[in-house]
Amino acid sequence: RMLEIALAIAVPVVLLALWEWGGHADWYDTRFFPRPSTVWSEGVDLVRDGTLQEEVWITTKRVLAGFALGSLVGVIAGVILGVSRLTRAAFEPTLNALYTVPKLALLPAFLLLFGTRNDNAKIVLIAVTVFFFMWISTMAAIMSVSEGYREALRSFGANQLQMLRHVLMPAALPQVFVALRLSAGVSVLTVVGIEFVTGGDGVGNLIWKSWQLFIPERTYVGIVTVALMGFVFSAIVQFVGRLLMPWAPNQKVIGRQ
């Protein structure tokens, strides 16, 4: 375990050191690819004047709202389609077709529907993106539960609700939390894309404005911030999964299979 931790720390440290050294050695043009020390200085300045915290908070609120809504609806839909063959036959083809539609392409329609004066359109678009990840994974997890477990509970006279509570959901939860971790990262990616397009505020808009004004060090501050947000969000989901699933010892390596 100590070796794993050491390697996890050493790799980014070595990459950053090479990046910094390469800048001093003129391996690349620092006007376009500023050194990590320059990016750090710019980040400190943005934190001191409160700009970075404000943009991060705005983006975080959008991510949390969209993630929560999309996850809830996606899990419910996945469970319903996973346990009901007729429902699955009715809705799965349509959902599969909608899954292939680029979600950012739906943004203009959502802006017309929900307006541009609030974050509703952005939150709904994040939720729609997360929904498809959660629906597919939850449905697949429910359907993959061994028939032997189902037969064992039926032999004791269990009804459908008891089957879902005591067999299907406990067996499916590890895979559901894998999907939640993926959805956490996808939520951050989606909100950045939305903020690129709509402008206004948020970390994505900070990155885009910095590129337009040719302030590359600020652009990299935004990129690093997005990476850290995705990492923290994913780590929180994994931690919650460990608390909720003490019966799943492999939860500690979720996402690495």
N, C-alpha and C positions, 0 to 999 in steps of 0.2 A: 504494500500500500504506500509506503514511504517513497519507493522508487517511482510509482505512478505519479505521486504528487510532485516529486522533483522534476520529472520529465514534463509534466503539464506546465510547470513554472519556467523551466529552462528554455523550452522551444520559443515562446514569445519573447523572452528576454534576449536570446541570441538573435532573433530576427530584428528586434528593435536596435540592437547594438550594430548589426550589419547595416541597417538603414542609416543610422547616425554616422557611422564611419564612412559609408559610401558618399554621404553628402560632403563630408570634409575632404574626401579624396577625389571629389569631382567625378564620381561615377555617373552621376545624373544631374540634370539641371534643377537646382534647388528653387528656382523661380516657379516651377510647376509641381515639384515634389519636395516640399519643405521637410527639413530634418525633424525627427521626433522632439528635439529640444525646442524648436521653434513652435511646433504644434502645441506643446505643453505650455509654453509662455502665453500663447494666444488663448488657450483654454482657461488659464488662471485669470487673465484679464476679463474674459467673459463671465467667469464666476464672480469676480469682485464687483462688477457692475450689475450683477443679477440677471443678465440677459439669458445665460444658459439655463439657469434654474427655471425661469419663466417658460422658456420654450419646451423644456423637458416636461414640466408639469402639464402643459397644454396637450402635448402628444400623449403623455401617460394616461390622462383622463379619457381621451378618445380610444386608446388601445384597450383599457380595462373595460369600458362600456361595451365596445364591439365584441371583445373576446367573451365576456360573460354572456351576452345575448346569443351570440353564435354558438357557443358551446352548449348552452342550455337547450336551445331548439334542436341542435344537431344530435345531441345525445338522445333526446326524446324521440326524434324521428328515426334514429338508428335502432333504438329498442323496438319501436312499433313495427318497423319494416323487418327487423330481425326475427321477431316472434310470429309475424303474420305473413304467411305465404301469399295470400290473395292481395293484401295491401302492397307487398313488395312487387308483385306482378303488375299492379296498377300504376305505381308511382316510380319505380326504379328506372324504366326507360326514359321518362321525362327528366328526372333528376340527373341521369347520366348525360343527357344532351345539354342540359344547362351547365353542368360541371365544366364542360369544355369552353364555355364562353369566357373570354378574358374579363376579369371582374372590373378592371378599371374602365372597360368599355361601357359599363353600366352607370358610371358616375354621372354623366350628363342627365340621364333619365332620373336618377335619384335627386339630383339638384333641382330639377324641374318639379319633382313630386314633393320634396321636403323643404325646398327653399335654400337660400344661401346665407341667411342671417344667423343660422345656428349650426351646430355640428351634427344634426340628425342624419343628413345624407352621408356624411363621412362614417359615422358610427354604424349605420345600416350596411354600408358597403363592406366594412371590416367584418361585421357579423355574417354577412352572406359568404364571404371568403372562408371564414372559420367554419361555418355550418357544413360546407361540403367535406372538409377534412374530418370533422367529427361524425357526420352521418355515415360516411363510408366505413370509417374505422370501427365505429360502434356496431353497425349492422354486421360487419364481418366478424367481429369478436363474439357477438351473440350467436351467430350461425355456426361458429367453429367450436362451441361447447360440446363436449362429447355426449353422444346420445346415451351412454351408460349412466351418466349423472342424472339425466332427465328421467330415465326409466327407474332409477333407484328412488327418486322422490315420488314418482307416480305410484310406485308400489305401496307407499305410505298414505296414499289418498290426497296428495297435495294438489291444490288448485293452481291456476295460472299465475296468480299474484304471488303465492308462496314460492312457486318455481322461479319466478323472476327475482324475488328477494333473496332466496337462500342458495340458488345455484347459478342462474344466468349472470346476474350483475357481479357477484364476487369473482366468478371466473373471467368475466370480460373486463373488469376494472384495470388490470395491468395494461392491456392493450389500449384501453380508453385513455389512460394517462400518458402513454406514448403519443397518442394523437393530440392530447392537450399540450404536450411539450412542443410538438411540431407546430400546432396552431398558435402558440405563444410567439414563436419566431415569425410565423407568417403574418400575425397581426401587426408586428412592428414593421415588417417589410411593406405591408399594404398601406399603413398610415403614412409612411414616408413617401410612397408613390402618390398618394392622394394629396399630400401637402405640396409635393412638387407641382402638381397640376393646378390646384386651387389657389396656392399662395396664401397670403395672410399672416399665418403664424405657425408655430410648431418647429420641430427639429428639421423636418424635411424642407420646409421653407427656408430655414437658416442655411442649409446646405446649398439650395438652389440660388438664393440671393448672393451668397458668397462667391459662387461660381460666376454669376453674371457680373459681379463687381470685380472679379479677378482678385479675390483674397483667398488664395489656396490654403493657407494655414487654418483659416476659419472653416473652410470646407472640410478639412481633415478632422478638425475638432468635432464637427457634426457627425462625420462618419464613425469616429471612435465612440461618440456618445450613443449612437444607434446600436453599435455592436455591444456596448456595455448594457444597454437597456434590454436587448434580446437575451443576453446571458443571464442577467438578474431575474428577468421574468421567467425564463425556463427553469432556473434553479429553484425559484419559489414553487413552481408547479411540481417539480420533482420532490421537494421537501414535503409538500402537502400529500403527495402520493405515498410517501413513506409512512406518514402518520395514519393515513386512512387504510392502508393495506399491510398490517403487520403480518398477515399470513403469506405475503408474497416476498420471500427473501431476495429474489432477483430484481426487486424494485430498485436496489441501489445501483444497478447497471442499466436501468431503462434508458433507451436511446442509443446504447452502444452495441446492441445486437446486430 
